[in-house]
C-alpha cells in the first residue's frame, strides 16, 4: 500500500532547480524559412484580453491563417474568455442613416 504522506513530502521537497526548457519566445535565426512569420507573430499577437483587458501573458494565443486573414485563437487565463482575434489592414464600416 502506498504512503500518500510520503509521496506528498517528496513532491514538496525543494531541491536544486531542474534545467528549464529553452525560452518559448526565442526566435529562429534570421533567414530560416519561418523566421519572419515568428517575428510577426510576436509583434502582432493580441497583448490584452478583448473581454476583460487583462494581460494575455498567462493565456494562450495560437495563430492560424484563412486565405489572407491572420487569425489568433485567444484564451484569457483571467476571465476564461475564448475567441478569435482577426487582423485586418482596412475596415469598411457603414453608418446607418440618422
N, CA, C and O atoms as CSV, one atom per row, in Angstrom:
chain,resi,resn,atom,element,x,y,z
A,1,UNK,N,N,0.842,-1.177,0.000
A,1,UNK,CA,C,0.000,0.000,0.000
A,1,UNK,C,C,0.892,1.246,0.000
A,1,UNK,O,O,1.832,1.339,0.789
A,2,UNK,N,N,0.598,2.191,-0.876
A,2,UNK,CA,C,1.440,3.387,-0.977
A,2,UNK,C,C,1.112,4.380,0.128
A,2,UNK,O,O,-0.032,4.504,0.565
A,3,UNK,N,N,2.144,5.075,0.561
A,3,UNK,CA,C,2.000,6.071,1.623
A,3,UNK,C,C,1.818,7.444,0.971
A,3,UNK,O,O,2.776,8.016,0.451
A,4,UNK,N,N,0.608,7.966,0.999
A,4,UNK,CA,C,0.301,9.247,0.361
A,4,UNK,C,C,1.080,10.384,1.009
A,4,UNK,O,O,1.511,11.307,0.319
A,5,UNK,N,N,1.266,10.330,2.317
A,5,UNK,CA,C,2.005,11.392,3.010
A,5,UNK,C,C,3.467,11.415,2.562
A,5,UNK,O,O,4.049,12.489,2.411
A,6,UNK,N,N,4.063,10.243,2.349
A,6,UNK,CA,C,5.456,10.175,1.880
A,6,UNK,C,C,5.561,10.738,0.461
A,6,UNK,O,O,6.507,11.461,0.147
A,7,UNK,N,N,4.597,10.408,-0.391
A,7,UNK,CA,C,4.610,10.939,-1.761
A,7,UNK,C,C,4.466,12.462,-1.747
A,7,UNK,O,O,5.131,13.155,-2.517
A,8,UNK,N,N,3.615,12.975,-0.890
A,8,UNK,CA,C,3.432,14.430,-0.789
A,8,UNK,C,C,4.701,15.093,-0.275
A,8,UNK,O,O,5.067,16.169,-0.747
A,9,UNK,N,N,5.382,14.466,0.690
A,9,UNK,CA,C,6.623,15.029,1.217
A,9,UNK,C,C,7.670,15.103,0.116
A,9,UNK,O,O,8.376,16.104,-0.009
A,10,UNK,N,N,7.772,14.041,-0.686
A,10,UNK,CA,C,8.756,14.038,-1.774
A,10,UNK,C,C,8.422,15.100,-2.818
A,10,UNK,O,O,9.315,15.775,-3.331
A,11,UNK,N,N,7.142,15.245,-3.128
A,11,UNK,CA,C,6.730,16.228,-4.135
A,11,UNK,C,C,7.002,17.648,-3.657
A,11,UNK,O,O,7.290,18.526,-4.472
A,12,UNK,N,N,6.917,17.890,-2.350
A,12,UNK,CA,C,7.120,19.233,-1.806
A,12,UNK,C,C,8.586,19.534,-1.518
A,12,UNK,O,O,8.916,20.662,-1.151
A,13,UNK,N,N,9.473,18.554,-1.675
A,13,UNK,CA,C,10.891,18.749,-1.385
A,13,UNK,C,C,11.476,19.783,-2.341
A,13,UNK,O,O,11.293,19.699,-3.555
A,14,UNK,N,N,12.173,20.749,-1.782
A,14,UNK,CA,C,12.781,21.799,-2.602
A,14,UNK,C,C,14.251,21.486,-2.799
A,14,UNK,O,O,15.087,21.839,-1.968
A,15,UNK,N,N,14.557,20.837,-3.879
A,15,UNK,CA,C,15.942,20.533,-4.222
A,15,UNK,C,C,16.433,21.522,-5.256
A,15,UNK,O,O,15.834,22.580,-5.449
A,16,UNK,N,N,17.528,21.177,-5.923
A,16,UNK,CA,C,18.040,22.072,-6.963
A,16,UNK,C,C,17.028,22.193,-8.105
A,16,UNK,O,O,16.327,21.239,-8.443
A,17,UNK,N,N,16.978,23.368,-8.676
A,17,UNK,CA,C,16.054,23.631,-9.776
A,17,UNK,C,C,16.481,22.837,-11.001
A,17,UNK,O,O,17.645,22.905,-11.397
A,18,UNK,N,N,15.565,22.082,-11.614
A,18,UNK,CA,C,15.941,21.356,-12.829
A,18,UNK,C,C,16.184,22.330,-13.969
A,18,UNK,O,O,15.723,23.471,-13.937
A,19,UNK,N,N,16.908,21.870,-14.968
A,19,UNK,CA,C,17.175,22.722,-16.123
A,19,UNK,C,C,15.857,22.972,-16.852
A,19,UNK,O,O,15.114,22.041,-17.163
A,20,UNK,N,N,15.590,24.225,-17.113
A,20,UNK,CA,C,14.342,24.595,-17.769
A,20,UNK,C,C,14.466,24.434,-19.277
A,20,UNK,O,O,15.569,24.497,-19.819
A,21,UNK,N,N,13.338,24.225,-19.961
A,21,UNK,CA,C,13.390,24.146,-21.422
A,21,UNK,C,C,13.767,25.502,-22.000
A,21,UNK,O,O,13.707,26.512,-21.298
A,22,UNK,N,N,14.153,25.536,-23.260
A,22,UNK,CA,C,14.523,26.811,-23.886
A,22,UNK,C,C,13.363,27.802,-23.850
A,22,UNK,O,O,12.197,27.417,-23.772
A,23,UNK,N,N,13.708,29.074,-23.906
A,23,UNK,CA,C,12.712,30.139,-23.908
A,23,UNK,C,C,11.745,29.925,-25.071
A,23,UNK,O,O,12.180,29.837,-26.219
A,24,UNK,N,N,10.425,29.839,-24.794
A,24,UNK,CA,C,9.482,29.599,-25.886
A,24,UNK,C,C,9.354,30.778,-26.843
A,24,UNK,O,O,8.822,30.622,-27.942
A,25,UNK,N,N,9.832,31.951,-26.447
A,25,UNK,CA,C,9.734,33.114,-27.316
A,25,UNK,C,C,11.010,33.357,-28.120
A,25,UNK,O,O,11.126,34.369,-28.812
A,26,UNK,N,N,11.957,32.442,-28.031
A,26,UNK,CA,C,13.183,32.613,-28.803
A,26,UNK,C,C,12.833,32.515,-30.289
A,26,UNK,O,O,12.146,31.590,-30.721
A,27,UNK,N,N,13.309,33.468,-31.042
A,27,UNK,CA,C,13.026,33.487,-32.477
A,27,UNK,C,C,14.024,32.618,-33.231
A,27,UNK,O,O,15.169,32.476,-32.804
A,28,UNK,N,N,13.597,32.032,-34.355
A,28,UNK,CA,C,14.547,31.286,-35.178
A,28,UNK,C,C,15.594,32.234,-35.758
A,28,UNK,O,O,15.360,33.440,-35.840
A,29,UNK,N,N,16.730,31.705,-36.153
A,29,UNK,CA,C,17.761,32.572,-36.739
A,29,UNK,C,C,17.229,33.286,-37.983
A,29,UNK,O,O,16.472,32.697,-38.755
A,30,UNK,N,N,17.620,34.555,-38.187
A,30,UNK,CA,C,17.185,35.270,-39.392
A,30,UNK,C,C,17.568,34.476,-40.637
A,30,UNK,O,O,18.658,33.907,-40.709
A,31,UNK,N,N,16.682,34.444,-41.594
A,31,UNK,CA,C,16.943,33.702,-42.818
A,31,UNK,C,C,16.309,32.326,-42.831
A,31,UNK,O,O,16.116,31.752,-43.902
A,32,UNK,N,N,15.978,31.777,-41.659
A,32,UNK,CA,C,15.269,30.498,-41.633
A,32,UNK,C,C,13.897,30.699,-42.267
A,32,UNK,O,O,13.371,31.812,-42.285
A,33,UNK,N,N,13.325,29.626,-42.781
A,33,UNK,CA,C,12.082,29.739,-43.546
A,33,UNK,C,C,10.925,30.303,-42.725
A,33,UNK,O,O,10.013,30.896,-43.301
A,34,UNK,N,N,10.927,30.142,-41.415
A,34,UNK,CA,C,9.809,30.593,-40.598
A,34,UNK,C,C,10.157,31.827,-39.761
A,34,UNK,O,O,9.319,32.297,-38.993
A,35,UNK,N,N,11.361,32.353,-39.892
A,35,UNK,CA,C,11.820,33.441,-39.018
A,35,UNK,C,C,10.935,34.682,-39.116
A,35,UNK,O,O,10.582,35.266,-38.091
A,36,UNK,N,N,10.578,35.084,-40.309
A,36,UNK,CA,C,9.763,36.283,-40.486
A,36,UNK,C,C,8.370,36.097,-39.881
A,36,UNK,O,O,7.850,37.001,-39.228
A,37,UNK,N,N,7.765,34.921,-40.099
A,37,UNK,CA,C,6.435,34.657,-39.534
A,37,UNK,C,C,6.473,34.650,-38.009
A,37,UNK,O,O,5.567,35.178,-37.366
A,38,UNK,N,N,7.507,34.060,-37.430
A,38,UNK,CA,C,7.623,34.004,-35.967
A,38,UNK,C,C,7.776,35.409,-35.387
A,38,UNK,O,O,7.174,35.728,-34.362
A,39,UNK,N,N,8.574,36.240,-36.035
A,39,UNK,CA,C,8.760,37.615,-35.565
A,39,UNK,C,C,7.449,38.396,-35.653
A,39,UNK,O,O,7.103,39.131,-34.729
A,40,UNK,N,N,6.725,38.242,-36.753
A,40,UNK,CA,C,5.447,38.948,-36.903
A,40,UNK,C,C,4.424,38.454,-35.895
A,40,UNK,O,O,3.600,39.232,-35.415
A,41,UNK,N,N,4.468,37.155,-35.566
A,41,UNK,CA,C,3.546,36.623,-34.562
A,41,UNK,C,C,3.777,37.312,-33.215
A,41,UNK,O,O,2.822,37.734,-32.562
A,42,UNK,N,N,5.037,37.427,-32.801
A,42,UNK,CA,C,5.330,38.067,-31.514
A,42,UNK,C,C,4.940,39.544,-31.503
A,42,UNK,O,O,4.488,40.065,-30.484
A,43,UNK,N,N,5.116,40.209,-32.638
A,43,UNK,CA,C,4.786,41.636,-32.708
A,43,UNK,C,C,3.282,41.886,-32.792
A,43,UNK,O,O,2.780,42.844,-32.205
A,44,UNK,N,N,2.564,41.035,-33.514
A,44,UNK,CA,C,1.164,41.303,-33.840
A,44,UNK,C,C,0.142,40.601,-32.956
A,44,UNK,O,O,-1.036,40.959,-32.982
A,45,UNK,N,N,0.560,39.619,-32.182
A,45,UNK,CA,C,-0.411,38.868,-31.382
A,45,UNK,C,C,-1.095,39.793,-30.378
A,45,UNK,O,O,-0.511,40.788,-29.949
A,46,UNK,N,N,-2.336,39.464,-30.004
A,46,UNK,CA,C,-3.026,40.289,-29.007
A,46,UNK,C,C,-2.254,40.299,-27.686
A,46,UNK,O,O,-1.735,39.268,-27.258
A,47,UNK,N,N,-2.183,41.439,-27.060
A,47,UNK,CA,C,-1.466,41.571,-25.784
A,47,UNK,C,C,-2.425,41.606,-24.592
A,47,UNK,O,O,-2.045,41.277,-23.468
A,48,UNK,N,N,-3.674,42.011,-24.852
A,48,UNK,CA,C,-4.666,42.147,-23.789
A,48,UNK,C,C,-5.969,41.482,-24.211
A,48,UNK,O,O,-6.300,41.432,-25.395
A,49,UNK,N,N,-6.688,40.983,-23.247
A,49,UNK,CA,C,-7.952,40.285,-23.485
A,49,UNK,C,C,-9.014,41.261,-23.999
A,49,UNK,O,O,-9.197,42.324,-23.407
A,50,UNK,N,N,-9.718,40.926,-25.088
A,50,UNK,CA,C,-10.791,41.792,-25.575
A,50,UNK,C,C,-11.983,41.864,-24.615
A,50,UNK,O,O,-12.763,42.814,-24.674
A,51,UNK,N,N,-12.131,40.879,-23.740
A,51,UNK,CA,C,-13.267,40.828,-22.815
A,51,UNK,C,C,-13.009,41.626,-21.529
A,51,UNK,O,O,-13.839,42.439,-21.120
A,52,UNK,N,N,-11.838,41.385,-20.890
A,52,UNK,CA,C,-11.607,41.983,-19.560
A,52,UNK,C,C,-10.387,42.904,-19.506
A,52,UNK,O,O,-10.139,43.522,-18.471
A,53,UNK,N,N,-9.637,43.008,-20.570
A,53,UNK,CA,C,-8.449,43.870,-20.681
A,53,UNK,C,C,-7.243,43.379,-19.894
A,53,UNK,O,O,-6.250,44.099,-19.791
A,54,UNK,N,N,-7.301,42.175,-19.336
A,54,UNK,CA,C,-6.145,41.628,-18.612
A,54,UNK,C,C,-5.042,41.263,-19.607
A,54,UNK,O,O,-5.310,41.017,-20.783
A,55,UNK,N,N,-3.820,41.231,-19.128
A,55,UNK,CA,C,-2.698,40.806,-19.953
A,55,UNK,C,C,-2.898,39.350,-20.374
A,55,UNK,O,O,-3.389,38.535,-19.593
A,56,UNK,N,N,-2.517,39.032,-21.604
A,56,UNK,CA,C,-2.618,37.655,-22.100
A,56,UNK,C,C,-1.309,36.892,-21.914
A,56,UNK,O,O,-1.119,35.829,-22.505
A,57,UNK,N,N,-0.409,37.431,-21.096
A,57,UNK,CA,C,0.885,36.784,-20.842
A,57,UNK,C,C,0.696,35.352,-20.345
A,57,UNK,O,O,1.465,34.468,-20.725
A,58,UNK,N,N,-0.303,35.106,-19.511
A,58,UNK,CA,C,-0.549,33.766,-18.974
A,58,UNK,C,C,-1.593,33.006,-19.786
A,58,UNK,O,O,-1.928,31.870,-19.452
A,59,UNK,N,N,-2.106,33.619,-20.844
A,59,UNK,CA,C,-3.135,32.992,-21.664
A,59,UNK,C,C,-2.533,32.144,-22.773
A,59,UNK,O,O,-1.350,31.803,-22.748
A,60,UNK,N,N,-3.357,31.818,-23.728
A,60,UNK,CA,C,-2.941,31.020,-24.883
A,60,UNK,C,C,-3.277,31.798,-26.141
A,60,UNK,O,O,-4.391,32.295,-26.303
A,61,UNK,N,N,-2.304,31.896,-27.025
A,61,UNK,CA,C,-2.529,32.570,-28.300
A,61,UNK,C,C,-1.913,31.708,-29.386
A,61,UNK,O,O,-0.703,31.483,-29.399
A,62,UNK,N,N,-2.746,31.229,-30.292
A,62,UNK,CA,C,-2.287,30.386,-31.392
A,62,UNK,C,C,-2.738,31.027,-32.699
A,62,UNK,O,O,-3.920,31.319,-32.880
A,63,UNK,N,N,-1.797,31.241,-33.602
A,63,UNK,CA,C,-2.121,31.917,-34.861
A,63,UNK,C,C,-2.361,30.897,-35.962
A,63,UNK,O,O,-1.659,29.890,-36.062
A,64,UNK,N,N,-3.357,31.171,-36.781
A,64,UNK,CA,C,-3.595,30.372,-37.971
A,64,UNK,C,C,-4.050,31.305,-39.077
A,64,UNK,O,O,-4.339,32.476,-38.831
A,65,UNK,N,N,-4.112,30.794,-40.281
A,65,UNK,CA,C,-4.430,31.615,-41.434
A,65,UNK,C,C,-5.625,31.035,-42.179
A,65,UNK,O,O,-5.806,29.820,-42.255
A,66,UNK,N,N,-6.430,31.932,-42.724
A,66,UNK,CA,C,-7.529,31.560,-43.608
A,66,UNK,C,C,-7.459,32.520,-44.785
A,66,UNK,O,O,-7.858,33.680,-44.674
A,67,UNK,N,N,-6.959,32.040,-45.900
A,67,UNK,CA,C,-6.714,32.928,-47.036
A,67,UNK,C,C,-5.646,33.930,-46.650
A,67,UNK,O,O,-4.541,33.548,-46.265
A,68,UNK,N,N,-5.965,35.204,-46.749
A,68,UNK,CA,C,-5.010,36.251,-46.367
A,68,UNK,C,C,-5.224,36.747,-44.940
A,68,UNK,O,O,-4.472,37.595,-44.459
A,69,UNK,N,N,-6.244,36.226,-44.261
A,69,UNK,CA,C,-6.526,36.648,-42.886
A,69,UNK,C,C,-5.601,35.955,-41.899
A,69,UNK,O,O,-5.343,34.757,-42.010
A,70,UNK,N,N,-5.109,36.714,-40.940
A,70,UNK,CA,C,-4.345,36.157,-39.819
A,70,UNK,C,C,-5.273,36.138,-38.620
A,70,UNK,O,O,-5.781,37.177,-38.199
A,71,UNK,N,N,-5.490,34.954,-38.073
A,71,UNK,CA,C,-6.466,34.764,-37.006
A,71,UNK,C,C,-5.747,34.230,-35.778
A,71,UNK,O,O,-4.994,33.260,-35.864
A,72,UNK,N,N,-5.980,34.863,-34.635
A,72,UNK,CA,C,-5.360,34.452,-33.385
A,72,UNK,C,C,-6.426,33.828,-32.488
A,72,UNK,O,O,-7.295,34.529,-31.968
A,73,UNK,N,N,-6.357,32.513,-32.309
A,73,UNK,CA,C,-7.210,31.852,-31.328
A,73,UNK,C,C,-6.676,32.269,-29.967
A,73,UNK,O,O,-5.504,32.044,-29.664
A,74,UNK,N,N,-7.517,32.867,-29.154
A,74,UNK,CA,C,-7.075,33.509,-27.921
A,74,UNK,C,C,-7.866,32.994,-26.725
A,74,UNK,O,O,-9.090,32.877,-26.779
A,75,UNK,N,N,-7.145,32.685,-25.639
A,75,UNK,CA,C,-7.773,32.283,-24.376
A,75,UNK,C,C,-7.164,33.119,-23.260
A,75,UNK,O,O,-5.943,33.229,-23.149
A,76,UNK,N,N,-8.024,33.706,-22.435
A,76,UNK,CA,C,-7.584,34.550,-21.323
A,76,UNK,C,C,-7.619,33.747,-20.026
A,76,UNK,O,O,-8.653,33.178,-19.676
A,77,UNK,N,N,-6.500,33.699,-19.316
A,77,UNK,CA,C,-6.428,32.976,-18.044
A,77,UNK,C,C,-7.177,33.713,-16.939
A,77,UNK,O,O,-7.570,33.105,-15.944
A,78,UNK,N,N,-7.375,35.008,-17.106
A,78,UNK,CA,C,-8.033,35.807,-16.063
A,78,UNK,C,C,-9.549,35.602,-16.059
A,78,UNK,O,O,-10.127,35.269,-15.024
A,79,UNK,N,N,-10.195,35.800,-17.215
A,79,UNK,CA,C,-11.665,35.704,-17.265
A,79,UNK,C,C,-12.150,34.460,-18.005
A,79,UNK,O,O,-13.354,34.214,-18.081
A,80,UNK,N,N,-11.223,33.677,-18.548
A,80,UNK,CA,C,-11.525,32.431,-19.264
A,80,UNK,C,C,-12.229,32.662,-20.608
A,80,UNK,O,O,-12.835,31.740,-21.154
A,81,UNK,N,N,-12.150,33.878,-21.136
A,81,UNK,CA,C,-12.734,34.159,-22.448
A,81,UNK,C,C,-11.945,33.426,-23.518
A,81,UNK,O,O,-10.719,33.346,-23.445
A,82,UNK,N,N,-12.643,32.892,-24.510
A,82,UNK,CA,C,-12.013,32.251,-25.659
A,82,UNK,C,C,-12.659,32.803,-26.919
A,82,UNK,O,O,-13.882,32.912,-27.001
A,83,UNK,N,N,-11.840,33.147,-27.896
A,83,UNK,CA,C,-12.383,33.631,-29.161
A,83,UNK,C,C,-11.273,33.909,-30.152
A,83,UNK,O,O,-10.092,33.762,-29.837
A,84,UNK,N,N,-11.656,34.309,-31.342
A,84,UNK,CA,C,-10.700,34.632,-32.391
A,84,UNK,C,C,-10.528,36.140,-32.497
A,84,UNK,O,O,-11.500,36.894,-32.444
A,85,UNK,N,N,-9.292,36.563,-32.645
A,85,UNK,CA,C,-8.969,37.959,-32.924
A,85,UNK,C,C,-8.392,37.969,-34.331
A,85,UNK,O,O,-7.397,37.297,-34.600
A,86,UNK,N,N,-9.012,38.729,-35.230
A,86,UNK,CA,C,-8.616,38.733,-36.637
A,86,UNK,C,C,-7.939,40.060,-36.960
A,86,UNK,O,O,-8.478,41.130,-36.675
A,87,UNK,N,N,-6.752,39.978,-37.558
A,87,UNK,CA,C,-6.061,41.190,-38.003
A,87,UNK,C,C,-6.561,41.558,-39.393
A,87,UNK,O,O,-6.821,40.684,-40.219
A,88,UNK,N,N,-6.692,42.838,-39.642
A,88,UNK,CA,C,-7.092,43.293,-40.969
A,88,UNK,C,C,-6.367,44.591,-41.254
A,88,UNK,O,O,-5.993,45.323,-40.338
A,89,UNK,N,N,-6.172,44.871,-42.539
A,89,UNK,CA,C,-5.466,46.097,-42.902
A,89,UNK,C,C,-6.435,47.253,-43.139
A,89,UNK,O,O,-6.048,48.416,-43.025
A,90,UNK,N,N,-7.692,46.945,-43.468
A,90,UNK,CA,C,-8.665,48.005,-43.717
A,90,UNK,C,C,-10.046,47.525,-43.276
A,90,UNK,O,O,-10.426,46.380,-43.518
A,91,UNK,N,N,-10.777,48.406,-42.635
A,91,UNK,CA,C,-12.149,48.100,-42.237
A,91,UNK,C,C,-13.089,49.070,-42.942
A,91,UNK,O,O,-12.838,50.274,-42.984
A,92,UNK,N,N,-14.157,48.541,-43.487
A,92,UNK,CA,C,-15.187,49.368,-44.100
A,92,UNK,C,C,-16.416,49.277,-43.213
A,92,UNK,O,O,-16.998,48.205,-43.047
A,93,UNK,N,N,-16.799,50.397,-42.651
A,93,UNK,CA,C,-17.922,50.421,-41.723
A,93,UNK,C,C,-19.007,51.319,-42.304
A,93,UNK,O,O,-18.747,52.455,-42.701
A,94,UNK,N,N,-20.209,50.796,-42.347
A,94,UNK,CA,C,-21.333,51.592,-42.830
A,94,UNK,C,C,-22.090,52.153,-41.640
A,94,UNK,O,O,-22.432,51.428,-40.706
A,95,UNK,N,N,-22.344,53.441,-41.683
A,95,UNK,CA,C,-23.095,54.082,-40.604
A,95,UNK,C,C,-24.541,54.226,-41.044
A,95,UNK,O,O,-24.816,54.758,-42.120
A,96,UNK,N,N,-25.476,53.751,-40.211
A,96,UNK,CA,C,-26.885,53.874,-40.601
A,96,UNK,C,C,-27.331,55.337,-40.629
A,96,UNK,O,O,-26.773,56.194,-39.944
A,97,UNK,N,N,-28.352,55.589,-41.440
A,97,UNK,CA,C,-28.905,56.944,-41.521
A,97,UNK,C,C,-29.489,57.335,-40.170
A,97,UNK,O,O,-30.022,56.492,-39.449
A,98,UNK,N,N,-29.386,58.605,-39.836
A,98,UNK,CA,C,-29.937,59.102,-38.566
A,98,UNK,C,C,-31.290,59.694,-38.790
A,98,UNK,O,O,-31.921,60.167,-37.845
